[in-house]
Amino acid sequence: MSKKIRMITFDLDDTLWDNVPTITKAEVETRKWIENKVGKIDWGDLNDFLNLREELIKEDESIKWDISKLRKEIFRKKLAHITPEKYRNKIVEDAFTVFISKRHEVKLFDGVETALKQLSKNFVLGVLTNGNADIFRFGIGKYFSFSVSSLEAKNSKPNRAHFDKAIKIMGDIKIDEILHIGDHQVNDILAAYDLGIKSLWFNNNESIWNQNFPKPDEFSSWKRLPEIINNKYG
């Protein structure tokens, strides 16, 4: 029997919900909103997006971890031809409001809410995310004691800043009393492993483990999560 845990931290995107359809829809609908305001925009492809992101990071390092600022600055670049500047900036801010609203229109994986409700009775629950979804905008937010985003950590997983901030927030919880749950082999599982934090890998796509450190226990259904945690750590 493993040592009991007191706190469970969760990644959000692709752990509590499938993020690809959420972000895709948010992006498509925001672009439509912008084009209804100013006409057709050449958005480019994924490579254009990545190249622009790198350019923006060179101008402002904080964009590495402030993805909301990244999104706004991309809009601003794409609207560079719109004048006056005050009008352009208003469109950018309004477009981001549209985007972030759509970004929160998620469909939870089956069993998520039931599992969180059950786990919150016995453990402190927290969020550690590289994204800009706000857990407290969802009904399930009531099960969580805190959330740490990259903006708040001023860094991104797999760097340790999220975990350090979580421990500071809770105060009396030690490293060996934490369990981290996430889908990403590096950003979540390696991040926890490097700090000696226990982890569970959410693997609902039958992905192959391709890291050079031991694979943790995994699960593919949220409906089984409380039972798995109770059997291992209860």
N, C-alpha and C positions, 0 to 999 in steps of 0.2 A: 504494500500500500504506500503510495506516494504521500509526501508531506501535505497536509491540508493547505488549501489556498484560501485567501480572504478577498481577493480582488480579481475580477476578470475584465480585461480590456479587449475591445473589438475594433477591427478595421470596419469601414463602412462599404465603400464601393466594391462590388463583386463578392462581398462577404454577406451582407444583409440583403442585397438586391443585385440584379444583373445591371451593370452600369452602361453597357454599350447602347442598348436601345434608349435608355434615359438621356444620355448625352447627345446621341444622334438626333433624337427628336427635338431636344432643346436647341441644338445648333441650327437645324433646318428651320424651325419656326422663328428663331430670332433673326436669321438671315432674311426670311420672308418679310418680317416686320420692318427691318431696316430698308429693304428694297421698296417696300410700299411707301416709305418716307422720301427716299432720295433717288430711286431708280436702280437699274442693274449695277451690280458690283462684281468685279473679277475676284473671286475668293481664292482661286488657285486650288492646288491639290494638297495632299498630306505633306509632301516634301516642301512645298512653299510655306506651309504652316510651321514646320520644324525649323526651316531656315530663318523665318521671321522671328520665331521664338528666340533663336540663338542671337540674332541681331539685337533684340530687345534686352536680353540678359547682359550683353556687352555694355549697353547703355545704363542698365539698372540691375545690379546683382540680386536685389530683393525679389525680382520676378521669378527666380528659381523656386521660391517657396510661397510666393503670393500669387496664386493662380487666378484670383479674381482681378488683380491688377493686370496680369498677363492678358486676360480676356478683354479687358477694357482697352489696353494699348493696341491690341490687334484690331479691334474695331476702329480705334482712332487712326491707325495707319491706313486702313482700307477706306476711310472717309476723309483722307487728307485733302481731297479736292473740294470738299464741302465748305462753303463760307456763309456767313462769318464764323470765326472760331467759336464764339459763344454758342451758336446754333449747333455746330458740330459736336461740341462737348455735351450739350444737352441730349443729343441723339445717342451718344455713347452711353451716358448714364441711364437713359431710359431703356436702351437696348439691353444693358446689363441687368436691369430690373426684370425685363421679360425673360432673359436667359436664366437667371437664378431661380425665378419662379418655376419655370419649366424643368429645371434641373432637380427640383424637389418633387416632381411627379414620378415617384418610383413605385414599383410593384415588389413588395417584400417577397423573398423566397418563402415557400410553404413552411409553416411551423415557426417562423422567426418570432412573432409576437408571443405565442404561447410559451416558447422556450425562454424568452427574456423575462416574462412575467414570473415564471417559476424560479429562474436563477436569481432574480433580484431579491427574492425572499431570504436567500442564504449568503449572497455575496454582494460586495460593492461592484457595480458595473460602470465602466468608463469607455470612452471612445478615443481612439488614436488614429487620425486620418490625415492623409496627404491632400485630400480633396477639400472642397468648399461647401459640401453639404452640411447643414446644421441639424444635428440629431433632435434638437429641441423644437424644430418645426414640424416634427412628426408626432403622431400619437404615442409611439413607442418611446419618445423622449422621457416620459415619466419614469421609466425604469432605470435611467442613468443618473449617476451622481455628478459626472463631469464629462467634458469633451475637450480634447486638445487637437487643434488643426495645425497644419504647417505654418499658417500665418501666426498663430499663437506661439508655436515652438520656434519660429524663425529658422526652420530647418525642415528637412524631409526625411522620413524613414527611407533607408535603414539606419540613418544616423540616430543617435540615442536621445536626442533632445525631447522627443515626445514622452519617452519613458521617464526621463528625469523629471519632467514637469508633472507627470501624473503622480509620481512618488511624493513630490513636493506638495502637491495639492492635498493628498490624503494624509501625509505626515507620518502616521504611525505604521504604515504598511511596508514590509521589507521585500526585497527582490524575490526571495524564495517563497513568498506568499502570493505571487502574481501569476496568472495564466493569461497569455495573449492568444487571441483567435483571429486568423486572417487567411486570405486566399493566396497572397503573393509569397512565393518561395524566398525572395530576397527581402523585399520591403517589410514583410511581417515576420516570417519565420527566422531568417538569418538575423534580423534586428534583435529578436528576442534571444536567440541562441548566443549571440555575442555577449549579451549581458547576463547570461545564466538564468534567463526567465523561461519558465515552462511555456509550451505552445501547443496549439492544436491547429492543424492545417485543414481549412475548408476546401475540399477538392470535389466539386460536383461535376467536373468535366472529364474525369478519368485521366487527368494529366499525369505524366511521368515525372517522378522525382529526379531532378538532374543537378542536384547540388553535391558538393564534396564534404558535407557534414551530415550527421545522422538524420534521417527523416523522422519527424515526430509522429505521434498518432494522428490519424486523419479521419474526417467524417464527410459525408456527402449529403446528409439530410439533417435539417435543423430539428426535425421531429425526434431525432435520437440524441440530440446534444445534451439535454439534462441528464439522461441516463448514463451517457458516456462520462460526463464530469463527475457524477455521483459515484460511479463505480471506481473511478481512478483517484478521485480526490476527496470523496465524501467521508 
